[in-house]
Amino acid sequence: MVEHRISSGGRHAERIAVFFDMDGTLLDSEKLWSVGLHDLALRYGARLDPVTRSHITGTSLETAMRILHCGIGQPNRDINESAAWLSRRMEELFLTRLRWQSGAERLVRAVQGAGIPTALVTTTRRHLVEPALRWMALERRFDVVVTGDDVIHPKPHPAPYSLAAERIALDVGSCVALEDSRVGVESAGAAGCHVVLVRDDQDGTPWDDQGNELAEDVVMVPSLLEVDVPLLRRIAGRTAAVRARP
């Protein structure tokens, strides 16, 4: 099990924590998932349309396969077979083409340098998370890592973020989650975290125009370049967040 805990003695004086989603938030890996998903669709003699692709973002591997199968008009395909093929393809892509999102490495190092505990909370399976962690090459790893293998109910269920708060030994209301997807925002919000939505609208479609309702206490930023430690402290310390738009 991929699990990192803070010692009971506590090296962190602050009673807040920052939880990072991985794909699309810290790492520019959603593009790699797009490559893998498109390759899988082509393997089945089909093409993956943009709407179907957008519905897959942030979901578990099994859910993604169901969405893909329906999207290409082949709903009876074997989910496990597709998941296994995609996992192998993603391992290849992760080993050669991972990149940080803009501002991500700086922010993680700044948060850890400030003595604030951190968690990586991702739906991605452990066998892909571990090489990603090695690639990040941080001097100190995340205090807690929650992967898709660690929970029965993945995002948008609150379980991943609830588990992260439990393992990091803090009230979830003192934790700030940074997410880039609808399912991630729903998961973190349902668990009781303060939520920052990192939304760069690369496809040119505003969040609200995609049919996604954003809770009033979610802070929206265009990229992690707009986020720093003082902002995270302010968000964690308030009881009613104010929605921010770039």
C-alpha positions as CSV (number, residue, x, y, z in Angstrom):
1,M,0.0,0.0,0.0
2,V,1.3,3.5,-0.9
3,E,1.0,5.2,2.5
4,H,3.0,7.9,4.2
5,R,2.0,9.2,7.7
6,I,3.1,12.0,9.9
7,S,4.7,10.8,13.1
8,S,2.8,11.3,16.3
9,G,5.4,13.7,17.5
10,G,4.6,15.9,14.5
11,R,7.2,17.7,12.5
12,H,4.6,20.2,11.4
13,A,3.6,23.0,13.7
14,E,0.7,24.3,11.6
15,R,-2.7,22.8,11.9
16,I,-3.6,23.0,8.3
17,A,-2.8,20.7,5.4
18,V,-2.7,21.0,1.6
19,F,-4.0,18.2,-0.6
20,F,-2.9,18.0,-4.2
21,D,-4.7,16.1,-7.0
22,M,-2.2,14.6,-9.4
23,D,-3.4,14.3,-13.0
24,G,-4.1,17.7,-14.5
25,T,-3.4,19.6,-11.3
26,L,0.3,18.9,-10.4
27,L,1.2,17.0,-13.6
28,D,0.4,17.8,-17.1
29,S,-0.7,14.2,-17.5
30,E,-4.3,14.6,-18.7
31,K,-2.8,15.1,-22.2
32,L,-1.0,11.7,-21.7
33,W,-4.3,10.1,-20.7
34,S,-5.9,11.6,-23.8
35,V,-3.2,9.9,-25.9
36,G,-3.7,6.6,-24.2
37,L,-7.5,6.8,-24.5
38,H,-7.4,7.7,-28.1
39,D,-5.0,4.9,-28.8
40,L,-7.4,2.5,-27.1
41,A,-10.3,3.7,-29.1
42,L,-8.3,3.3,-32.3
43,R,-7.4,-0.2,-31.2
44,Y,-11.1,-0.9,-31.3
45,G,-11.5,0.7,-34.7
46,A,-13.2,3.8,-33.4
47,R,-12.4,7.4,-32.5
48,L,-12.9,9.1,-29.1
49,D,-15.0,12.2,-29.4
50,P,-14.2,15.3,-27.2
51,V,-17.5,15.1,-25.2
52,T,-16.8,11.5,-24.2
53,R,-13.2,12.4,-23.3
54,S,-14.3,15.3,-21.1
55,H,-16.7,13.0,-19.2
56,I,-13.7,10.7,-18.4
57,T,-11.6,13.3,-16.7
58,G,-11.1,12.6,-13.0
59,T,-12.9,9.3,-13.0
60,S,-11.7,5.9,-11.9
61,L,-10.1,3.5,-14.4
62,E,-13.2,1.2,-14.4
63,T,-15.6,4.1,-14.8
64,A,-13.4,5.6,-17.6
65,M,-13.6,2.3,-19.5
66,R,-17.4,2.2,-19.2
67,I,-17.7,5.8,-20.5
68,L,-15.2,5.0,-23.4
69,H,-17.0,1.8,-24.4
70,C,-20.4,3.6,-24.5
71,G,-18.9,6.6,-26.3
72,I,-17.5,4.5,-29.1
73,G,-20.7,2.5,-29.4
74,Q,-19.2,-0.7,-28.0
75,P,-20.7,-1.0,-24.5
76,N,-20.3,-4.7,-24.2
77,R,-16.5,-4.7,-24.3
78,D,-14.6,-6.2,-21.4
79,I,-13.8,-3.5,-18.9
80,N,-10.9,-5.4,-17.3
81,E,-9.3,-6.1,-20.7
82,S,-9.5,-2.5,-21.7
83,A,-8.2,-1.3,-18.3
84,A,-5.2,-3.6,-18.5
85,W,-4.3,-2.4,-22.0
86,L,-4.6,1.2,-21.1
87,S,-2.6,0.7,-17.9
88,R,0.3,-0.7,-19.9
89,R,0.1,2.1,-22.4
90,M,0.0,4.7,-19.6
91,E,3.1,3.2,-18.0
92,E,5.0,3.8,-21.2
93,L,3.8,7.4,-21.5
94,F,4.5,8.2,-17.8
95,L,8.1,6.9,-18.1
96,T,8.9,9.2,-21.0
97,R,6.6,12.2,-21.2
98,L,5.6,13.5,-17.7
99,R,5.7,17.2,-17.1
100,W,4.9,19.5,-14.2
101,Q,1.9,21.9,-14.6
102,S,2.9,25.5,-14.6
103,G,3.7,26.6,-11.1
104,A,3.2,23.1,-9.6
105,E,6.7,22.2,-8.6
106,R,7.3,25.7,-7.1
107,L,4.1,25.5,-5.0
108,V,4.7,22.0,-3.7
109,R,8.2,22.9,-2.6
110,A,7.0,26.2,-1.0
111,V,4.2,24.5,0.9
112,Q,6.6,21.7,2.2
113,G,9.2,24.3,3.0
114,A,6.8,26.2,5.1
115,G,6.2,23.2,7.3
116,I,2.7,22.5,6.1
117,P,1.8,18.8,5.7
118,T,0.9,17.7,2.2
119,A,-1.0,14.8,0.7
120,L,-1.3,13.5,-2.8
121,V,-4.9,12.4,-3.4
122,T,-5.5,10.8,-6.8
123,T,-7.8,8.3,-8.5
124,T,-4.8,7.0,-10.5
125,R,-3.7,3.5,-9.5
126,R,-0.6,2.8,-7.4
127,H,1.5,1.3,-10.2
128,L,1.4,4.6,-12.1
129,V,1.6,6.9,-9.0
130,E,4.9,5.4,-7.8
131,P,6.9,6.2,-11.0
132,A,5.2,9.7,-11.0
133,L,6.5,10.3,-7.5
134,R,10.0,9.2,-8.4
135,W,9.9,11.5,-11.4
136,M,8.9,14.5,-9.3
137,A,12.2,14.0,-7.4
138,L,11.1,16.0,-4.4
139,E,13.5,16.3,-1.5
140,R,10.7,15.2,0.8
141,R,7.8,13.0,-0.3
142,F,4.2,13.8,0.4
143,D,3.3,13.0,4.0
144,V,0.3,11.0,2.8
145,V,-0.5,9.4,-0.5
146,V,-4.0,8.2,-1.3
147,T,-4.3,6.3,-4.6
148,G,-7.2,4.7,-6.5
149,D,-6.2,1.4,-4.8
150,D,-6.7,2.7,-1.3
151,V,-10.4,3.4,-1.3
152,I,-13.5,1.4,-2.3
153,H,-15.3,4.5,-3.5
154,P,-13.2,6.8,-5.7
155,K,-13.8,10.4,-6.6
156,P,-16.4,12.0,-6.7
157,H,-17.1,10.1,-3.5
158,P,-15.6,11.9,-0.4
159,A,-13.7,8.8,0.7
160,P,-10.3,9.7,-0.8
161,Y,-10.1,13.1,0.9
162,S,-11.6,11.8,4.1
163,L,-8.9,9.1,4.2
164,A,-6.2,11.7,3.5
165,A,-7.4,13.8,6.4
166,E,-7.6,10.8,8.7
167,R,-4.1,9.7,7.8
168,I,-2.7,13.2,8.2
169,A,-4.4,13.5,11.6
170,L,-6.2,16.7,10.9
171,D,-9.8,17.8,10.8
172,V,-10.8,17.8,7.2
173,G,-12.1,21.4,7.6
174,S,-8.5,22.5,8.1
175,C,-7.4,21.1,4.8
176,V,-7.2,22.8,1.4
177,A,-7.6,20.6,-1.7
178,L,-6.4,21.7,-5.2
179,E,-8.3,20.1,-8.0
180,D,-8.8,20.5,-11.7
181,S,-11.9,18.4,-12.5
182,R,-15.6,18.3,-11.6
183,V,-15.4,14.9,-9.9
184,G,-12.4,16.1,-7.9
185,V,-14.1,19.3,-6.7
186,E,-17.2,17.3,-5.7
187,S,-15.1,14.7,-3.8
188,A,-13.1,17.3,-1.9
189,G,-16.1,19.5,-1.2
190,A,-18.2,16.5,0.0
191,A,-15.4,15.5,2.4
192,G,-15.5,19.0,3.9
193,C,-12.2,20.4,2.5
194,H,-11.8,24.0,1.3
195,V,-11.4,23.7,-2.5
196,V,-9.3,25.5,-5.0
197,L,-10.3,24.8,-8.6
198,V,-7.4,25.2,-11.0
199,R,-9.1,25.8,-14.3
200,D,-7.1,27.0,-17.3
201,D,-10.0,26.3,-19.8
202,Q,-7.6,25.0,-22.4
203,D,-10.5,23.9,-24.6
204,G,-11.9,27.4,-24.5
205,T,-15.1,26.4,-22.8
206,P,-15.8,28.2,-19.5
207,W,-16.5,25.9,-16.5
208,D,-20.1,27.0,-16.1
209,D,-20.8,26.6,-19.8
210,Q,-20.0,22.9,-19.5
211,G,-23.0,22.4,-17.3
212,N,-21.0,22.3,-14.1
213,E,-22.3,24.1,-11.1
214,L,-19.6,25.5,-8.9
215,A,-20.3,25.9,-5.2
216,E,-19.9,29.4,-3.9
217,D,-17.1,28.6,-1.5
218,V,-14.9,27.2,-4.2
219,V,-11.9,29.4,-5.2
220,M,-11.2,29.4,-8.9
221,V,-7.8,30.2,-10.2
222,P,-6.4,30.1,-13.8
223,S,-3.3,28.2,-12.8
224,L,-1.1,27.2,-9.9
225,L,1.1,30.3,-10.7
226,E,-1.7,32.3,-8.9
227,V,-1.4,30.2,-5.7
228,D,1.0,30.7,-2.9
229,V,1.4,29.8,0.8
230,P,-0.3,33.0,2.2
231,L,-3.3,32.4,0.0
232,L,-3.6,28.8,1.1
233,R,-3.3,29.8,4.8
234,R,-6.1,32.4,4.3
235,I,-8.4,29.8,2.6
236,A,-7.8,27.2,5.3
237,G,-8.4,29.8,8.0
238,R,-11.8,31.1,6.9
239,T,-15.2,29.6,7.5
240,A,-16.8,31.0,4.4
241,A,-14.7,31.2,1.3
242,V,-15.3,33.8,-1.3
243,R,-15.4,32.6,-4.9
244,A,-12.6,34.1,-6.9
245,R,-12.5,34.4,-10.7
246,P,-9.5,35.4,-12.8
